[in-house]
Amino acid sequence: MPQINLKSPITYLKGVGPIKAEVLQKELGLFTIEDLMGHYPFRYIDRTKFHKINQLNPNDLAFSQVLGRLISLQEVGEKKAKRLVAEFRDDTGSIELVWFQSLAWIKKSLQIGSAYIIFGKVSEFNGKLSITHPEMELFQKNSKTTGNLSMQPVYSSTEKLKKFNLDSKGIMQLQLNALELFGKNLQETLPKYIVQEHKLISYADALLSIHFPENQLDLNQAIKRLKFEELFWIQLRILNNKQLNTQKYKGHLFTQVGEKFNHFYSNLLPFPLTNAQKRVVKEVRMDTNTGAQMNRLIQGDVGSGKTVVALMSMLLAVDNGFQACMMAPTEILAQQHYASIQHLIPEDFCTVKLLTGSSTTKQRRVIHEELENGKLSILIGTHALIEDKVKFKNIGLVVIDEQHRFGVEQRSKLWRKNVIPPHMLVMTATPIPRTLAMTLYGDLDISIIDEMPAGRKPIKTVHFFESSRLRMFGFMREEIAKGRQVYVVYPLIKESEKLDLLYLEAGLEFLQREFPLPDYFISIVHGKMPAKDKDFEMQRFIKGQTQIMVATTVIEVGVNVPNASVMIIENAERFGLSQLHQLRGRVGRGAEQSYCILMSGNKLSKEGKKRLKTMVDTNDGFEIAEVDLQLRGPGDLSGTQQSGVLEMKIANLASDQALLSEARQAVIHLFEVDPNLLATKNVLLKEFLSQRSAISWDKIS
C-alpha cells in the first residue's frame, strides 16, 4: 500500500472503503483526505454548559444538558404504543424521559436513584416537559472524565449518505481518524511572519479546533485563522494577476487628447459633467497613457451618466488612431446606447454603427468592410461583435456593459482581436458592495460614479398592500392625465414561465377594465414574444402612443423613456433587492418627479419586509447592494455564480468585511516589499501561485 498523505484518495482512510468513497464523492465532492478535513461542521452542540430543569424551554431549538437523578422508570402502553417513561429530577423541578425503542436493554442498563448527565432536545407533551431518547451518562463525582464537556460538531450530510452510516456522527468519526493520522504532522500553510503579524493560531491547531473545539474561545480562534487564510489566498491570486497584467501585457499608448475629444467636451456635451464623471474620465486618460493594458471597472448607479464617460473614452481612442467598440448583453440595450450616442454627436463627427443579430446582410457587409479598412471608428453591438468574421483594422478600446451577463470566453474573443490587446473598460449599473468588488473584481482598477447629474429628482418610493389597489389606480390616472406614462411589471419566476404569463395576462385583463379604450392604450411585453413583436410594442410606448406598459422583467435594462414617471412592481416581495432597484431605475429619467409603487400581498416574510423597507428608505444603489449582500449572501448576487473565486468553505463576504480588508492589505504590503516573491520567507506563497498558474482567463476583465 502506498504511503498515505493528505492528497491520498479518501479510500485510504480507515472507515472508508470504495463504496463509501464513491458516495462521499458524489454527495459532498470529497475525493481526498484533505477534502474531508476541509468539510467543516456547520454548527456545534455545546456540551460545556449545564442547565437547570426550570431553565429548559421547548421553543429553544438548541439541545440541553442537565445533571440530575433518575427517580422512577416504567413501561406504558400496549404493543406498538409501548414506551418507557422515566421521571428525572434536579433541585429545581422534574422532566419526563421517553424511549420508544430498545426498551428491554434501556430498562436493564439504567439505575433508579442514581445521578446522571442527560442530553437531548426538549419538547412539551400534555403540558409536561420531556426529552425523547436522551443521551445518558452516569455521573461520578470525583471522575475527571465525567460528562462530554466539549463542543460537539454537527456535519452536513444527505439521506443517501445516512444509508451508509455517514450521518453527522459517521462523518465525525472519519474526521477523528484523519486527525489521528495527520493532526500532529500538519505543515503550516502560511508564512510564519504572516501568522505572527495577524495573531493567528497555527494551521494544525486551527484544523483540530474547527472539528473538535474544547470551548468557544478555541472555536473563535480556529474560525478566524481559517477565514483569514481563505481570504488571503483569494487576494494573493487576484492581486498577482493584476500585477502580471501591468508587467506582461503591453497596452496601446493614447498619448494625446485630440480634436474629437476636445470638440465634444467643449461644444457638444449637452450638460456639464459631474465631478465623479470628470474623475473617472481622468482615470481612464491616465491608464491609457502608461503603456500597460487598462482593465478598469466603472460602477455607477442607474442614470449616473456612464454612457457619456464611455463615449469620451472611445473618442480618446479615435483621436489616437484606434477603433473602439461597445458590447451590450441585449439588443434593446445595444440600440439604446447607439441611440444615446447618435443623440450626443452629429453624423459627420465620427462614424458610429450598430451591429446586432437583427442587422441585415447588406448592413453587415458594409460594417465588415469599413471595420477592416479603418473607416468605421466606433462599433456598438451585442454578441454579434465577437463573431470571427468581425475583424478590426486597429481596435484600441473595448467597452463592455453589464459584463456579468457575458461568459469569460465570450469576452476573451474581443480581447484577442488585436496583436496588442485593447484596453478594457467594463461598466455595470448593478452596484456591488465594496467587499464583493474587492473579491470579484480585485484585479481591476475600480472607478465609482457616485453622483447623479444635476436636475435629477430622487424617485419617491412607496409600498402598498393589496388593500390599496384602488388608490394605486387613482394615482395612475392622475399621472396619465398630466401626460405621463406608467410601467406595470410582473415577476418572472423561473420555475414556471407559463404561470408568469397567467399573472401578466390576468393583470392585463384587470388593467383593461380599469383603463378602457379609447381613452387609454396599453403595450404588453414579455420574454416569450417574438423579438419583432416585442420591439414593436416597445417602440409604441417609447413614441408615447401607449400610456401603460405591462411587462415582465425584460424591461429591467435598456429602456429609456424620459416621459415615464411611474413604475409599479406587482408582487414586489418576489424580487431581489438589486432587481427592484434596477426596475425602479427605468423611471426618473426626465425632469418631472417620478414614483415607484411596490405592490405586495398582506403576508410578508421578515426578509421580504426588510427588502421593501430598504427600497422605500433609500435610492442609494450601493446602500441597497450592501443590504442585499447581508440578506442573500454573495452567491446569489448577479454574476457571482460564474466566478470560481467565490468558492469559499468558511469565509463569508457579508459578515467578514473587516477580515477581508485585513487580508487584502497584507497582500498589498507583501507585493510592495517583494513583488516577485523572491524572499526565502515567501517560498510557500510562490509555490501556491505556481501550482495555480495553469492557463486562466482571470486577466480578462
N, C-alpha and C positions, 0 to 999 in steps of 0.2 A: 504493500500500500504506500503511495507517495506521501511525502511529508505534508502534514496539514498546515495551511496558513489561512489568513483572513480571506484571501482570494479563492480559496478552495470551494468547490461546489458544496452546497448545503447538505448534500447526501452524505458527506464525510462526517457530519456531526452526529454524536451519539443521540439516538432517539429519532433520527430521520433516515428512513430508507427511501428507495426510489419512488414508491407510491406517494409518500408524504411530501417528498421533494417536488414532485410534479404538481401536486395540489397547491403547495406554497408558492410555486412559480406562477401558476395560473391565477390564483385568487389574490395574492398580495405582491406579486412581482419580485419575490425574494429568490435569488439564484445562488448567491454565495453566503458564506458565514458572515462576511462584512455587511451584506444587505440585511441579514436577520438582526444583527446588532444595531443597525440603524432604524429598525422598526420599533419606534419608541412607544411607551404607554400613552394613551390619550387622556387618562385620568388616574387618580390614586385613591385607594381606600385607606383612610388614616386610622391605623391601629395603635397609634401612640396615645390616643385620648380615651378616657373612660367617661361614661355618662351615668347620672343617677336616673332611676326609673321615672321620677316625676319631671325630668327634663326631656323625655322622649316625645317626639312629635311625629304622628303618622303622615303628616303633609310634607315632612322633610324627605327629600329624595336620597339623602346620604344614608350610609349604613351606620349602625350604632354598636358600641361595645360597652358591656355592663358587667360589673363584679357583684355577685350576689349568691344566694343559697337556693338550692333545689328543695322545695317544700313538699311537693306531692307529685305523683305520676299515675295516670290511669288511662285505660283503654275506653274509648267512647264510640258508640255507633255499631252498626252491623255490616258484615260482608264488605262491599265496595266502599261504603261510607265509613268504615272503621278507621279510627285515627288514635294517636297517642297524644294526650294533653297533660302538660305539667304546669304547676304553679312555681314561678321563680320570683324571689323577693329580695329587696335590699332594704336599707333603713328608711327609704322614702316611699315605698309602695311595692306593688306586685304587677307581674305581667305573665300572660299565658305563652307557653312554648308549644308548638304543634308540629307533629310529624305524620305524614301520610304513607311513607314507605319504610321498609326495613324495620318494622315495629318491634319484632322479637329481639333483634340484635340491639336496638337502641335501649329497649327496656332492661335488657340484661347488663348493658355497659354503664348505665347511669346509676349514681349512688345518691339516694334520697338523704337529705340532711347535710350533704357536702357543699362546699363553696366552689363555684365555677366562674370562669370568664366566658360569657356568651357574646356572640357577634352575629348580626343579621339585619335585615330590613324590617323596620317597624310598620305594622299596619293596624287597622282598627276593625273589629268584628263584633257586632251586637253590643256596641258601647264599651268593649274591652280592648286594651292594647295587647297585641300578640306578635310573635315572630315565628314564621314558618321555617322549619328545617334550619335552625341556628347552628353555627359552628360552636362547639363546646370544648372547653379545656379545664381540667381540674386545677384549682388554684392551690399552689403550695407556697405558703407564706415566706419561707426562707430561701426559696429557689431563685437563682439569678436568671434562669431561662423561662420563668413563668410568663405566659402571655406573649402573643405575637406582636411585640412592640415595634412595629415598622409601618412604613408607608407601602401598602400593598399595590403593585402595579396592575392596571387593567389594560389589556391589549385589544385592538380591534380585530375581529375575526369575522367569519361568514358561516352561513348554515352548512355549506359544503365542508369547510374546514372542521366544523364541530363533529361531523360524521367520522372524522379521522382522529378524534380526541385532540384536536388543535383549537380548543376554545381558549379563552384568556389564560386559564391555568396551564393548559398544554403548552402554549407559546412561552409562558413564564418559565416553565421547566427547560425549554430549549435555550432560553437566554441564560439560565443558570449554568447549563452545560457549556455554552460558548464562553461565558466569563470565567468558568473554572479552567478552561484550556488556555485562554489568552489574556485574561484580566490583568495579571501581574506583568505581562510582557508587551503590553500595548505601547507602541512607539508614539512619541509626541508628534503631532501633525502640524503644529505652528512653530515658527522660530521662537527660541527661548525668550528673546528680548521682547517680543510681541506679547507673550503670555504674562511676563512680569510687568510691562508698562500698563497693561489694561487690567491688572489684578485678577487674572483668570486662574482657575484651578487647572491641574494637568488633564490631558485628554483621557488618560486611564481612569482617573478619579471621576471625571465627568460621566464617562460611559457607565461606570459602576453605579454612580448615584442617580443617573436618569432612570435606570432599570430598578434599582433597589436602594432608594434613599433611606437613611436612618431617621431623618427628620425633615421638616420643611426648609430649614436653612441649607442643608445638603442639596435638596432638590433645586432650590433657587439658584445656587451656585452652578450646578450642573446645567440648568437651562440657560443661564447667562453665557456660559462657556460655549455651548453647542450652537446657540443662536449667533453669537458673535462670529464664530468660525464660519458658519454657513454664509453670513452676510459678507464677511471678509473675502472669501473665495470668489463670490459673485463680483464684488467690486474690483478685485485683482484682475479678473478676466476682462471686465468691461474697460477699465482704465488702461490696461495693457493694450487692448485693441485700439483705443483712442490714440495712444502713444505711437503704435505702429502706423496708424493712418497718416499721422503728421510726418513720421520719419520716412516711410516707404513710398507713400502714394503722392507723386507729384501732382500739382493742380495747375490748371491754366492761370496765367497771370492776367488779371484785369487791372492794368496799370493806370488807365485814365477814366475820369468821369467825363464823358463826352457830350456831344451836341444833343443827342436824343434825350438822355437823362436830364440834362440841364434845361432843355426847352420844355420838357414835360413838367418838371418841378416848378419852373418859373412861370409858364404860360398856360399849361393845360390842366393842371391839378385844380379840380373844382372847389376844393376846400383845403384849409391848412391841415398839415399832418399833426397828429397828436405827438406829444413828447415821446411816448412809447414807440410810435411808428418811426420817428426820427432815430431813436436809439437803435432799433433793430436794423434799419437801413444802413446805419453806420457800422454795425457789427458785421453785416454781410460784406460791406465795402472793405473792411479791414481783413476779413477772412480770405477774400478773393485776391488779395494783394500780397499774400505771404509765400506763394509758390507751392503750398501744400493744398491737398484737396479739401474743400469745405464740406463738412457734414453738420448742418445746423437744423435744429427743430424750432419752428415758430409755433408757440402756443398762444392762442388768442380766442377769447370768448366769441360767440356768435355776434356778428356785426361790429367787431373791433377794427376792421379795416386791413385784414391780412392780404386780400387780393391786390390792393394798391401797393403794398410792400413787395409782393411777388412780381408785379408788373415792373416796378422800379428796378428790382434785382435783374429781371430779364433784359431791361433796356441797358443796364450796365454791361451785360454780356454782349449785346448787339453793338454797343459803342466800341467794344474791344475786338470786334471782328468775328464774334462767335454767334451761333444759333442757340435758341433756348426753347424748352418745351415744358408744358404743364400737363400732368396726368391726373385725372379725377376718376373716382370709382364708378360713377354712373353717368349716363348720357345726359340726364337732366342737369347734373352739376357741371359737366363739361360745357354744355350750352350756356349755362348761367355765367360761368367765368368768361366765355367767349363774348357774350352779350355785354357784360360789365366792361371788358377791356375795349370792345368796339365803341362803347359809350364814352370811354375816357380818352381815346386817341383817334384823330381823323384817319380816314382810309389811306391817304397818301403819306402818312407819317412813318409807318412801319408795316411791313407785310405780315399779317396775322391770319392764320387759317385754322379751321376746325376739322378734326378727323375722328369720326366715331363709327360704330357699326352701321349707322344709317347713311353714311356718306356714299354717294353714287360712284359707279366705276369711273365715270368721267372726272368727278371731283378728286378721286383718289389718284388718278393718273397725273393730274396737274400737280397735286401736292407732292407726290413721289419725285416728280421731275424737278420741281422748284426747291425741294429739300436738298437734292443731290447737287444741283448747280449753285446752291447758296442764295438764290433769290428770296426764298422764304425764311424770314427771320425768327418768327415765333409760331410754334405749333401747339395748339391746345387740343386735348382729346382724352379718350378713355383707354382701355386695354389695347385698342387698335394701335396705339403708339409703339407697343412692344413687338409687333409682328416683324418677322425677319426682313420683309420687303421694304420696311420703313428705314431708309438709310439717310443719315445726315451728312452734309459736307463737313461740318465742323461744330459739333454740339459742345457747348461750354457750360451750360447750366440746366439742370433738371429740377423742376418744382413738382413735388408730389403732394396732393391734397388728400386729407383724411387717410394717411398712409396705412393705418392699421387695417384698412379694408383690402389691401393688396398682400399677396403672399410674398415672401422674401425672394423667391426665384423670379417672380414676375418683375419685381423692382430691379433685380440684378441685370435683367436684359437691357434696361435703359442704361445702366451703369457701364455696359460693355459696348456701347455704340460709338466709342471713340478710343483711339490708342491710349491717350491720357484720359482717365476717367473724368467725366464732367463734375462740376461742383453740384452738391445735392442740398436742396432746400426742402425740408419736409414741413408741412403745415397741418395743424389739427385744430378743429373748433371744439374738440372734446377736452375740456380742461382736465389735466392729470395732476393729482396731488404730488407735491414735491418729492415725497419718499418714493412713490411709484416711478416718477420720471427719472430719479437717480438710478433706479434699477433697470427699468425698461430701456431708457434712452441715455444711460450713463456715459456711453461712448460718443454721444453727440454733444455739441455745444447747444445750450438751450436759451432761446430768446422768448420773453413773455411780453405780449401786448396787453397790458393790464389797464388800459384807459379806453373809454368809449369816445367816438367823435363828438364834438360839441353839438348841442341841439338835440341829441338823442334823449328822449324821456324814458325813465325806467318803466318797465312793464308792470302794471298793477295786477297782482295775482290773488285770487280768492278761491276758497274751497267750498263747494255747495254739496249738500247731501241730496238724495233723490227728491226729498220733500220740497226742495227749492226750484224744481224744474220749470214751473210756470214763470217764476221770477227771472230765470235764465232766458226763457223765450222772449219775455218782455224786453230784456236788455238787448237781445239780438235785434229786435225790431227797431229799438231806438237808434242803435249804431247804423243799421242799414238805411234808416230814414235820413241819417247825416251823409249818406253816400259812401259809407264804409263797406268792407267785405268781411266775411266770417269763415274761419275753418272749424269743422267739427270732425275730430279724429277718434277713431275706434281702435281698440287694442288689436295687435297681431299676436295670436297665441300659437306658437309653432306646432303644438300637439294636434291642433285641429283647424286647418285653414278654412274648411267648409263652415265650421262654427263661426269663424270671423266674418265670413260673407253673410251669414244669417244675422249676426249682430248688426253689421253695417246696413244690410238691406232692411231690417226691421226699423233701424234708426232712420233710414232714408224715408220709409213709409210714414213714420211719425212726423218727420220734419215737413214732408209734402202736405200733410193735413194742416199743420200749423202755418206753413208758408206756401199757400197755393198759387198756381199760375192764374192769371198772367202778371200778378204783382211781384212775384219772386221767381228767380231762376236758380236751379241748383246743379252744380257739377258733381260727378262722382268718380273717384279714382281709387283703384286697389291693385294689388300686385298680380292678380290673376288676369287682368285686362291685357289685350294685345298692346304693344308699345305705341302703335299708331293711334288707337282709341284713347290711351292714357294721355298722350301728347295733345290730342285734340281737346280733351276736357281741361287739361292744364291751361292751354292757350286761351280757352274761353274765359277762364277765371282771371288769368293774367290781364286780358284785354278789358275786364270789367263787364263782360256780357252775362256773367252769373254772379249772384251776390253771396252764395253759400257754397263752400267746397266741402263735401263729405268724403272722407278718405281714411285709409289705414295709414300706417307709418311710412308709406312710400314718400310722403311729403316731408319727412324728418329733415332731409338735407337737400338743398339745391333749389328751393322755390323762393323767389324774391318778389313779393307783391307789396310795394310800399303802402298801397291803399287798404290792405287787410289789417284790421285793427283788433280783431277778437280771435283768440284761439280757445276753443272749447275741447277739453280732453275727456272723453267718456271713459268710465271705469278706470279712472286715473290711478287707482290703487294697484292695477295690474302692470303698470310701467315701472321701470327702474328710474332712479333719480336723474341719471345723465340723459336718458331718453326724454324724460319730461322737460328737462332744461333745453335740449335740442329742439323739441317741438315748440316750446314757448318762443324760441328764437326766430320762428317764422314770422312773428308779428313784431311791432316796434321798429319797423324799418323806414317809416315815414316820419313826418314832423308831428303828427297827431298823437294824442295819448292812446296807448294800446293796453289791452287787457288779456289775461289768461284765466279761464274758469276751469277749475279741476272738479269734475263731477265724480261722485263715488257712491257706493252703496252705504247703508247705515252701519253695517258691521265691518269694522276695520281692525286688522291686527295691530299690535304695538308698533311693528316696523312700518306698516302702511301709514299709520298716524304720523310717525316721525318723518317719513318721506314727504307727505303732503304739507306738513307744518314747515319743513325746511324750504319748500318751494314758495310758500306764502311769505316766509320771513326774509328771504334774500334773493337777489338777482345775480349774485356773485358766483360765477361758474366754478371758481377754484374752491370756494367755501362748500359748494354743493358737492364737488368731487371728493372732498375730504370726508363729508358725511357718508357719501356713497361707499367709500373705501371702508369706513368703520362698519357700515351695515352689511355689506355684501362680501367684503374681502377682495383681494386683488385678482383672484382667478376669474371673477365674473365680469370685470370691467372690460370695456371694448378693447379688443385686440390683444389682451394679455394672454389669452389661451394659447396663441401660436408662439408665445415666447418661452423657449425651453429654460430661459434664465430664471423663471419663477418656480421651478420645481424644488420647492423648499419643504423639508421634513418637519422643521420645528419653528423656524422664524416666521413672523407674521408682519407684513409691511404696515398693516393698520395699527398694530399695538407696539411695534418695535422701532418707532421712528428715531428715537434717541440713539439706540444701539446701531442702527443703520448709518446714521451720521458719524458716529464714533468709528465704525469700521471703514467708512469711506475716507475719513480724514487720515486714518492710519495708513491707508494705501497711497493717498496723495503724498503724504510726507515721505513714505518709503521710496516712491519714484523720484521725488525731488532729490533725495540723498543718493540713491543708487538706481538710476533709470534702467540700466540693463541687467540688474540683479546679479552683479559680478562678485559682490562681497560674500565671503565664506558663510556668514550668518544667514544669508538668504538662499542657500542651496535648495532647501525644501520648496521655496516659492518657485524657483527656476524649474525644478523637476515637475511641479504641479502644472505649470504653463506648458512645458514641453510635451507632457502627456496629453494635453488638450489642444495641440497645435495642428490637428487634422484640418483639412480644408473646411473653412467656416464662412458663412455669409454674414457673420456679425458686423463686418466692416461696412456692409451695405445698409444704410440707414432705413 
